[in-house]
Amino acid sequence: MKAFKSFAFLSLCTILLVGLLSACSGGNKENTGSSNSGSAGGSTGTSSESTGSAAGSGKEIKITFFNTSAEVNTVFEELFAKYHEINPNVTVELIPTPIGGAQIEIFQSRLASGNPPTISNLDAGHILLYKDKFLDLESVRAKYEELTLPGAVEGGVLDGKFLGIPWSAQGYGLLYNTRVVEEAIGGPFDPSTIRTRDDLAALLEKVDAAGIPPVIIHGADWSLGAHYFALGFSLQSRNAEERFQFWEDLKAGKVKLADNAVFNGLMDTFDLLKKYNARKNDPLVANYELDSADFARGKAAFYFMGDWTWAVIGSLEDRDNDFGVLPIPISNNPDDYGNGQIPYSEPKLFAIDNSAATPEEQQAALEFIEWMLTSEEGQKAIVEKMGLVMPYKDVKAESSNVIAKAVAEYVSRGETIDISIINYFPADYWANNGASMQKYLVDKIDRAGLFEEIEKYWQNVD
């Protein structure tokens, strides 16, 4: 899945941090020793000569980096080259994946061939699925708890182990182009006025009447199956136990989606978006770059997507400059959970291989990750070039991503939806549920057929 790809959005002060890296204990599963501490390198680019530092050892080390944030492959490669300049004995090689393509299949193939990546940038759910293949990062947990904003590390604790290092946070919803909306309504737009489905319907009708395509629905399975439909699981309750209980009951056939107010409300809203979809003549083309660019250039007022789209929008010429985000209302009660909140998560985590990587490669991976997340070069690449925000306390870069800043306002008010339940879903859930949503989008099945297909999928999941 993309990315939630995603998704703590605060103004962060500038303090240069040179981290001391505690060497990873354990290494491969057979290795029970630990090495000495060494510097991971700060923004000055100097590396430690300590025997515990892979970068300072002088030994030639090559590590590989599997990236599912495919839209920023080039930025990562630039970082790898910079790190190699600073530490000539360490080479980081990119294993790229296509945007929206068969990313996890590539990862699975690497595992099956006995040649897994040293570092993998994966969704939490995929890390959980292959938890036995990844290094337990407990030895650096305290360090990252100190470096990150409260709660960030918990997103990488899967099945009781710290397996993934957080690096970005993202939010999503119904993005809006401020200029286009205000031209359509003939005045300033206050996003707080849209808190029910009827509010949204009236707004879309005004935009349509002004001759502007109201909304772009990106027809990819990951967007429809994970970002949209799976939101219904997170919206069942503010209580995590109740959300998980609903999921278990669905798998056991004890509940029906047709009887569930949240899923019906979510689909009622989808019907509204579908009615005004600018891509209705060819809804499954799902050209991510084109959809993002058309929205940014005012060819649609709204776009169901996340702040990660700034990786495309940010560098465009002749685009608009002011964007925001609306929640997806699922009812006409403004107080219902979800009508005033947006989904938010740390969608991608850095995990380190523990099935084939040597202790030296694991140490080099830890040092590189820390450099990338704490150095000025790394932070500027993530924040300024990728257009993402980092759930870290001391960030030495300022984001130009105005969509992320709009998300930050919801975060600062505590108006977010906990979507962590999806971390426990099987790796193929979004592709299967997304395929059913695609059929619904093009009217090949009705809502009863949609719910039937999705219930059948879940009832066959262990």
N, C-alpha and C positions, 0 to 999 in steps of 0.2 A: 504494500500500500504506500502511497505517496507519503506521501507525506504529510502525514499529519505533521506531515511532514511538517509547520507549525510554531509552539505554536505560540511568566513574570515579565511584565513589560513595564519598566520603570525608567526614569532618568537616572543613569548610573554615573557616579563620580569617577574621577581619573586618578587612580593610585597604581603605580607600577609594582607588580608583584613578581618576585623571583621565587618560584616554588622549589622547595626541597622535596625530591621524590623519594618516598620510601620504596625500596625495592620490593617487587612482588614476591610474596611467599608462596611456595607451592610449585611454581613453574608448571611443568607437565605433571600429571597426576602422581607419577612415581617420585617426584622430587619433593622432599619434605623440608628442605633447607631454605634459608633466606639469604639474600645478598646485602651488602652495605648500601647505605643511602648515597644518592648522588644527585646533582642538580639536573633538572630537566631543561634548563636553559630559560632565560628570560628574554625580554625584548632587546637586550643588548646583544644577543646572539652568541654569548660565550657559553662554552660547555665545560663541565667539571672534569678534572683529571682523576677524580676518585675512582677507585677500582669498582665501585658499585654502579658507575655510569656507563651505559652502553655507548653513548655518543662520545664519551671521553676516553674510551678504551683504546681507540685506534684500530680496532678489529673491523674488517669489512662486514657490514650487516645489511641485508636486504629484507625489507618487510613489504607486504602487500596490503592494499586498502580497497575493500569492496564497498562501493558507493551506490546506495539506492536513492540518494538525492541527486538524480541524474541531471537536473537542470543546472547544477553548479559544478559539474565535472571539471570544467576549465579552471575555476577558482581553486579547487582542491589541488589540481596539478601545479598551479603557480605556488601554492604553499609548500608542496613537496619539494619543488626546485629550490625555494628559499631555504628550507631546512637543510637540504643537501649542501648548500653553500656554507651554511654555518657549521654543519657537521659532515664533512666530506666522506666520512666512513659509513654513513647511514644513507641508504637509498630507499625511498618510499615509492612504490609503483602502484598506479591506479588500476583497479579492475572496474571498468565502467559498466553501466547498465543503461538500457534505453528508458526514456520517460514513459511510464505507464506500461512498459513491456513486461516480459516474463522474468522479472528480477529475481524472485525467490527460486525459480527453477535454475537459474545460473548458479546461485549460491549452493543449492542442493547438489548440482553436478560437481562443483568443486569439492564439496564434502565427500561425495561418493568416489571421486578419483583419488582421494587421499592428499589433495593439494588445497586445503582450505585457506582463505585469506587470513593474514595475521590480524588485521583489524577489520571489523565489519560495521558499517553504518546501517543499522537495521531498525525496523519497528520493534517495539518492546515485545509484541506478541510472537514475532519470529525468534527473538532471543529466548523467550520462554520455551518455545517449541523445541529448540535445540540447546536447552540449558546445559546439558551434559558435555557439550562441545566447547563451552566458553569458560574462561578463567574467572574464578571467584576473586573479586576485587576488594575484599574486605580490608586488605592491608592499606588501601588508599581511601577507604570510605570516610574516615574522619577528616582527611584533607579536603575532600570534595564537599563535605558538609560545611566546612569552614568557608570554602570558596563560593558556594552557590547560595541562592536565595532559599529561605525556608521551604521545605517540602520538595525541592527539586530532586534530591538524591533518592527520595522514596520512590520516584517514578522508575528508577533503575533497579529497585529491589524486587526481584521476581522469584517467587517460590522460596522466600526467606533469604536469598543470597543477592548481594550487590553484584550484578552481572553487566550493567550498562552504565556508562558515564554520560550524563546529560550534557547537551551542548546547545540546543536551541529550544525555544518555546514558541508555539504557534496557536493562532485562533482562527476560526472561520465562521462563515454565516452568509448573509445576503449582502455582498459588497455593493456599494452604490457610488456612482459618479456624481459628485455634488453639483457640478455645473449643469449637467443634463437634467437632473431632478429639479433643480431650482428653475431652470428655463421652462420646464413642463408645468410646474405648479404656479409659476409667476411670482416667486418670492423666496425668502429664506426657508430652508428645510431644517426642521427640528426632528432628529431621529427618535427622540423620546416619545413622540406622538404616535409611533407605530408599535403598538403592544398587543394587537389582536389581529386575527385573520381578516376581519372586516376592514380594519385600518389599512392593512396591506392591499386588500382588494381595491379600495377606493383610490389609493395612491397609484397602483398599476393602471387603473382605468384612466386616470388623469394623464399619465405618461403616454398611454396608447392614444388617447384622444389628441394629444399634441403632435402625433405623427412620429413618435420616437419608439423604436423597438424596446419594449419594457425590460426584458430579462433574458440572459443567456443561461441555459442549463447545459453544462458540460456533460456530454453523453457517455463518458468513460465509465467502465464498471466500478473502478475504485471510488470515483466521486459519488456515483449513485448508490453503490452497495455499502460503502463504509461511511462516507461523510454524511450522506443523507439518511438512508434507511436505518443504519445501525444506531443513529441518534435516538431512535425510539427506545432502545434498551436503556440508555443512560437517563432518559427522561421519565422512566417508570417511577422513580422516587429519588428524593435527596439522600435517602439512606442506602448505603452500599449493600448491606445485607438483603434488603428488599429487592434491589436491582438484580442481584445474583439469584435470588429465589425465583424471580419471574423467569429468568433465563433457564434455570433448571426445570421449572414447570413446563416451559415451552418445549424443551427437549423431551420431556416425559409425556407430552401430549395432554397435560392437565389444563392448559389454557389455550384459547383460540385467539389469534390475532384479530379476527373479525369482531370479537367481543371486547377488544381492548381500546379504551378511549384515546390513549396516547398515540397508538399506531394509526388509528382511523383519523385522528386529528392531523397527524403528520402527513398522511396521504391526501387529506382534504386540501391542505396547503400546497402539496405537490401538484394536485390537479389545477390549482390556481396558477402556479408558476408555469405549468405545462400549457395552459390556455394562452399565456402571453409570451411563450418561448420564442425568441428571435430565431432559433434554429429549427423551428417546427417543420420546415420543409425537408430537412435532412438532419434529424436530431442525433444520429449516431456517428457522425463524422468525427466528433471529439478531437478537434485539432487544438491542443492546449495553447500553443503559441498564438494561433489566430484568434481564439476566443478571448484570451487575455488582452491581446493588442486591440481588438475591436472594442472591448469594454473600456480600455484606457483612453481610446481616441473618441469616445462618445457615441459609438454606434449601438450602444445599449445602455440603459440607465442602471440596471442591476446585473449581478453576476454571482451565481452560487459558487463560492470558492473561498480560499483562505489567504492569509497575508503572505504566504510563500510565493504567490503569483508575482510579487514584486521583483523576483529574479528575472522575469520577463518584462514587466512594466517599467521598472526603474530606468532602464537604459534606452527606452523608446524615444524617438523624436516625435514631435507634434502630438504629444499626449496631453491629457489634462493633468492637473496637479493636485486636486483635492478629492480625496476618496474617504469613505467611511464604511461601517459595517452595521447591519441590523441583525437582531435575532430572527430565527424562523418561528413565527407564532404558530402554535398548534391548536389554538382555540380562540374563543371570543371572550375569555375571562383573562383580563390583563395580569391577574395575580398567579396564573398557572405557571408552574415550573417550566422554563424554556421560553416563555413569551418575552421575558426581559433579560435573558442571559444568553451568552454565546458559548459554544464548545471551545475548550482550551486544553492544551496538553503539551507535553514534551514528546513529540512524536517519534523522534529518532534518537538512538543511543549508540555510543561507541562501545563495542564488545571486542574482547581479545581472545584469540583461539587458544584452546587448551587441549587440542587433539593431536596437533602435529608441530606446532611452533616450539622452538627450543627456548630454554630460559633466557638466553641472550636476546632472541627475537621478541619475546614477551616484554623484557625490560626496555628494549628499544621502542616498542610500541607504546608503553606507558610514558616514556620520556617524550616521545613525539606528541602524543595526545595532550600532555600537560603543557608543552610549549605552544601548541596550537590554541589551547583554550585560555592561556594566561599571558602570552606575549602580545605586544602591541600589533605585530604583523598578523598574527593569527586572528585576533579579535577584530581588526579592521577588515580582514578578508571576510569573516563571517557576518559582521554587522553591516559594513558599508558595501561590499561587493555582492554578497549573497542576499543582502536585504533582510536578514533575519535578526532576531533579538536573542540575547543569551540570558538564561536564568542565573546570572552570576552577579556578585555584589560589586565588584570593582572592574568595570569594563572601560577600556581606554579608547572607545570609539563611539560615535553617535550615529544612529540609524537615520537614513533618509526615507525609510519605509513609512509613509503616512498611514498605510492601512494597519501596520503593526502598532502605530501610535494610537489609532482609533481603538484597536483591541485593548491596548493598555488602559484605556479609560474604564472599560468594563472590569478588567482585572483589579484596578485600584479600588473599585466600588464593591468588589466581591461578587460581581454579576457574571459568574462563569458556570458552565456545566461540567461536572466531573465525568469524563468519558473513559476513565481507566478500565472499565469492564472489558473493553475491546481488546486489551492486552491478553486476555485469557481465551479469546476466540481462536478457532483453528485458522491456519494460514490461508485456507482457500475460501473463507467465509465471504469476503468482499467480492471475489470473482463470481461465486455462485449466486449470492444475493443480488449482486450488481447485474448479472445476466438476466435475472428475473425482472429487475427494475427497468432494464433496457427494453424488454418485451412490453412492459406496461407503458413505457414512454412512447412507443410506436404503435400502441393499441393492438398488439397481438394477443394480449391477455387483459382481462378486467381485474378489478381489485380482488374479487374472490379467487381468481386464478393466481394472482400474485401471492396472496396469503397462503394458498394451498401449496404452491411451489416452495415457498420459504419455510413453511412448517415442515414439509417433507424433508428438506435439507437438514434442518436442526434435529429432527427426530432420528436421523441417521448418524448423528455426531455422538461420539462416546462421551 
